[in-house]
Amino acid sequence: MPKLAVPKIPKFYSSVLVCGLLAVCLFALTGSGAPLTNVITGQTMGTSYRIVLADSQDATTLAAMQADIDLALNQLEDQMSTWRPDSELSRFNVSTSTDWFSVSRDTVFVVSEAKRIWQLSDGAFDPTVAPLIKLWHFAEEPGEQSLPSESDIKQALAAIGFDQINVRLDPPSLMKKRPEIQLNLSAIAKGYAVDVVSKLLTERLAEDHLPTAHLVEIGGEMRGRGRKPDGRSWTAGIETPDALPRQIHTALRLHDRALATSGDYRNYFEVDGQRYSHTIDPATGRPVTHNLTSVSVLAEDCLTADALATAIEVLGPEQGMKLAEQEGVSIYQIIRNGSNFDVQASSSFPLLVTADSPTESAKQANSVLATVLAAVGIFALAIAGMAVGVVFSNRSIKGSCGGLASMPGHDGKSICELCTVPAEECRDEEMRKIRRQAECSDTEFEV
């Protein structure tokens, strides 16, 4: 029986087919072709910072932007650092004068906001507790721990009190009523630094006629502005206490909101089987004894979120929830219950933890549909080219998809292996990203 001749396609059409199929695969992998986010990282305030821009920039623009950011952060350290002996705050602390002490507008603003949170929390947030922190050794390097005596605690209590600090906005000045009073703004300064950098970025990007959406994170405190290029909100994760390796307890959207977390599970010590938290109650002079392990606060600005997180960590879950509801902020509390953890969230928090709004979801669905239709169109053109070659050249079909199974993906794995183990994580691309970044920050991270 004569063999049936198999039509062949010229190499030109074979190449068209291969390129078409590659284009389909790559188009599907890269989605709608949204611009890559740009990440700027650095060091400040004894910790790290991380900034994600929604739009890609060239290296020169990024370098200039980072120079402005570092300059602003260095200025804040010159004003409010307790580790720099020549900072405004350090000089104020060592001064024995009870007269007005001239400071910058940034410093006086942060101290005045600290006063506001101090009053709202009935003294739970108190930036003058430095003597107690030092007494309980939390300001020192880890080592053998010992408990202070009753007399030492009483003496330290006598050296604190935010009511001993007066604030004058114009001209910006501070005054202490007793020479021994000192200020430590570490529980609010990082939040303010996040706000400063966010404002700087917004203005700088707007001047350059660029998208102003971004996310700023300093030492775990963060603020998200606008949305990512694909229309979704920035996403943050809250860490599971005690988990090693670190794990995500929950994730939330961060659209034009700031997030700060305070917890006792990374900084504590034990003596005779008793666990002592680094969170000091200014009313007793001792570490808190309640079971609130972690509290995350969502607010309009990061300064408020940062200070309220500390205040609520002092107050405990019941009083902390009352304060949050009173101030209209959203909180997520993780409470230790033996070897397990319970969760208490304010009434407004679930609205922010859920998926993006229907409008946003619809936009994403439309984007996916457009991608699929475009891919189908490209594939159809490739098939048409193949058919033309078969009809007019009467030659066999050669070529393949070009070995896509071995093409590396963004994490170095084969594209065909991107969703292998564990399957439950791979059903959601966003959660895969969260998992990969879980160790990049103490408590929260952007995806």
N, C-alpha and C positions, 0 to 999 in steps of 0.2 A: 504494500500500500504506500503510495507516495506521501512523504512527510509534508505537513501543512507549513507553509512559510510563515514565520512570525514577523510582522512588520517592525522595522526599527526606526528609531527617532534620531535625527542628527545630533551630534554632540552639543550643538548650540541650544537645541530645544531641551536636551537633557539637563544642561546647566540651568536653563530657565526654570525647569521643574524643581531642581535641587534648591536653587535660591528662593523660589517661591515657598517651598515647604519650610525652609529655614526661617524665612520672614514670618510665616504663620506662627511657628514655635516661639521665636523670640518675641514677637508682638504679644503673644499670650502671656509670656513670662514677665514682661515689663509693664503690663497693664496699659494704661492710657498714655504712657510716656511722660508722666509728670516729672518736673525737675527734681533732681536729687537734693535731699536736705544737706546742709553744711553744718558741721560740728566744730565748735571752737572750745578748747579746753585749756585750763590753767590752774594756778594755785593762788589761794587768797585766804586770809583769816585762819591760818592753820589747817585748812582743808582744801578741797578741790572745787572747781566750778566747771560747768558744762552748759554750753549754749547751742541750741539747734535752730537754724534758720529754715524757713519754709522754701526759700528760693536759692538756687545755686549761685555762687559768686566765684570770681577768679581769685587766685592766691594773693594778688596785690591788694584787692579790696578787703579780703578777710584779714590780712595782716594789719592793715590800717584800722580796721574795726576793732581788732583785738588790742591794738595799742591804746585806743580810746578807752576800752573796757578796763584794761589793766591800770591805766592812769586814774580812772574814777575809783576803782577798788583800793588802790594804794592810798588815795586821798582819804578814803573812809577809815583805813587802818591808822593813818596819821592822826585821825581825829578820835577814834573810839577804841583802839586796841589797848588791852591791859598788858600785852607782852612787849610793846614798844615803850621804853622808858621816857621817850620824848613826845609821846602822843598827848593830845589835849587831856584825855581822860586820866592818863597816868600822872600828869603834872597836877591835875585837880586832886587826885587821890592822895598824893604825898604832901600837898599843901596843908598847912595848919591854920591858914587864914579862914576867918568866918565872914569875909567881905565877898562881894560879887566877883566871880572869876570869869573872865571873858573867854568864850568858846565860839566855835563856828555855828552857823545856822543849822547845819546838818545835825550836829551833836545836840543842840538845844531842842530841835524838833524830836529826835528820838527819845530824849529824856522826858519831854512833855507827853509823848505818846505812852511811854512807860508809866508815867503818873496816871494816865487815863485807865490803863489796864489794871494798875495797882488798886485804884479806887473801885473799878467794876468787880474785881475779884476779892474785895475785902481784905487786901493785903497778901493774898496767896502768891501773886507775882510781885517779887521784891528784889530789885537789882542791887540792894545793899547787903546781900547775904554772903558776900565774899569771906568774912571771918568764919562763918559756919562751914562753908565749903572747904576752906583750908583746914579747919579743925577736924573735919571728918576725912581728910586726906584725899578728897576727890580732885584737888588742884595739883596733886603731886604725881610722880611716876608710880606705876604699880609696884607693890612690894608687900612686905609683911604689914598687916593691918592691925590696928588696936582701937579700942573704943575710948572716946574722951570721957573724962570724969564729969560729974554733975556740976562741979564748980567751974570747970572749963566751959561747959555749955552756957551757964548763966553769964559768964564773963563775955562770951561771944555774942549772946543775945543783947547785952547792954551796948554793944558796938554797932548794932544795925538799926535800921528804921528809915524807910523812905520818906516818912513825914519830916525827917531832918534835912531834906533837900528842898530848896526853893528854886524855881525856874523863872527866868525873865526872857521873853521872846525878843524884845527890842530895847536896847541892844542885847544880842544873845549872850546870856550869862547864866551861871549856876552859882548857888551859894549853899554852904552847909552850916547848920547850926552848931554842930559839934565837930571839932577838928579831926576826930578819928573815923568819921563816916567816909566810906569809899563806895564807888559805883563800879558795877560790872555789867556791861550791856550785852554779854554774849548770848543771852536768851532772846534778843530782839534785833541785834545788829545785823545778823546774817539775813533775816527777813527783809530788813530795810535795804540791804545791799542788793538783794534780788529785785526789789522795786526800782532802785536807782538804775541798775543795768537794763531792766526792761524799758524804762522810760528813755534811756539813752539810745537803745536800739530802735525803738519806735520812731524817734525823731530823726535819727541818722538814715534809716531806711526810707522814710517818707521824703527826706530831702533828695535822696538819690532816685526817687520815683520807683522804688522797689516794694514788693509785698512786705507788709510790716508784721506778719505773723511770725511768732517765734516762741521758744520755750527756754527759760533760764532756770538753772539749778545750781545752788551753792550749798554744799554740805548737807544735801538732802531736802532743803527747803526749795520750793519751786513755784514758778508762775508761768501760765500758758496764755498767750495772746493770739487771737484769731484761730485759723484752722490750717491744717496741713494742705499741701497742694491737691490732694485727692478729695478735699472737702470734709475730711473727718477731723474731729477734735484731737488735740494732743491727749495721750493716754498715760496715766501714772499707775504704779502698783504700790500697794501697802504690804510691807513685809510681815511674814509670820514670825512672831516672837520665838526666840530660842532655836529656830530651825537651822540645822547645819547639814548639808549646804543650804544656803539661804533660799527661801521659797516665797512665792507670792501668796498672800492671804486673800486679797481682792484687788480688782482693778477698777479705775474710774476715769471718766472724761474730765479734762481740764481745759474748758473753754472759757477764756477771760476770767479765770479764777486763780487763786494762789493756794498752795497746799503746804502745810508744815506738820511734822510728826514729832512727838516727844514720847520717849519710852524708857523703861528701867532695865531692859533685858540685855543691854550691851555694856552698861557701866554700873557695876555693883560689886560688893565684896561680901564674903561670909565669914563670920566668927562664931565658933561653937555651933555650927549648923544653922545659925540665923542669918537670913539674907538681908542686906542693907542696901537700899536703893540710893542712887546718886541724887535723887530729887529730895531737897531739904524743905521741910515745912517751916517757914519763918515764924510761925506762932509757937512752935514747940522747940525749935532748934535741933530737931532730929529728922532722920529720913522718914518719909511717909511710910505708913504701915498698911494701907489699903491694897486691894488686888488689881488696881488698874495698871495694866502692863504697857499699854500703848494707846495713844490718842492722836488721831489725825484731824486737823482742822482745815476746812475750806472757807476762804474769806475773799473779799474783793481785793485786798492787798496782802502781801506776804508779811509785812511788819506785824499786822494784826493777827494773822494766822500763827506766826511764830510765838508771839507773846502769849496768846490765848492757849496754845498747846501746852506751854509750861505751866500756866495758871491752872488749867484743868488737871494736869498731871499731879499737881499739889492737892487740889480740892478733892479728887476722887470721882468715881463714876456718877454718883447721885447729884452732888453739888455741881459737878462739871457739866452735866446735862442741863441743869437749870440755867447755868450761866450761858450756855450755847443757845438755848431757846430764847433767853432774854435778849441776847444780842443779835439773834437772827442769823447765826452762822451754822454751818453743817459740820457735824463731828461724827467720827467713827471710832468707837472705843472697843478695845480688846481687853477682856478681863480674865485674869488667871483664876481657874477653878480646879484646884488640884493639879493634875497633869494635863488637863484640858483647858480650852479657852472658850469663853462666851463672848458674844458680840452685842453691843448696844449702839444703835445709830440714831441720830436725831431724825425727826420726821421729814426734813427736807433732803437728807443725804441720799436716799434711794433714787430720787429723781436725777441725781448726778451720776450714779453708779451704772444705771441702765444703758442700753445701747443708744447710739445717736438718735436724734429726733426723726420722726417719720419723713420730714422733708429731706433731711440729709440722707436717710437710708434710700429714699426714692432716687436721689441724685446718684448715689452709688450704684443702685440697680440699673439706672439708665446708662451709666458709664460702662458697666459690665456688658449690657446688651449691645451697646455700640461697638465694644471691643470684639464681641463674638461675631457680629455682622461683618465687621471689617475683615476679620480673620477668614470667615467663610468666603467673602468676596475675593480675597487674595488666593485662597485655595482653588476657587473656581477658575480664576484666570490661569493658574498653573496647569490645571487639568485641561483647559481649553488649548493651551499651548502644546501639551502633550498630544492631544487628539489631532491637532493640525499636523504635527510631525509624523504621526502614524499614517495618516491618510496620504500625505504628499511624498513621503520618503520611502515608504514600504520597508522600513528597517526596524530591528528589534529595539525594545525599550531597555535602556541601561541606566545605571545610577541608583542612588538611595537617598535617604534623608541626611546622610553625611555623618552618621554616628552620634546622634543627639544623646543616646543613652550614656555616653561617656563625657558629655560636655559638663564642665563644673558649674554648679549653681553659685549663689551669693555666699554660701557658707562652706564652699569647697567640696560639697558632695555632688554626686551625679544627680542630674535633674530628675532621673527616674527613681532616685532614692531620697528625695527631699521629704517625703511623707512616709517614712517607714516606722520607726519606733520612737516614742510611743504614739500610737495612732490618735489618741484623744487630743494630744497637743497639736497634731498636724491638721486637724479639721479646721482650725482657726489660725490663719497666718499671723494675726495680731498677737495671739497668745504665744506663738513660737518666738516672735520677736521679744516679747516680755521675758520669756525664759532665758533667751540668750543674753539679755541685759541685766538679769537679776542680781549679778554680782558687781555691777558697775557703780552702785550707790548704796548707802547704808539702808535706806528705807524706801526710797521711791526712785523711779526711773522712767524715762520717756520712751515711747515707741511710735 
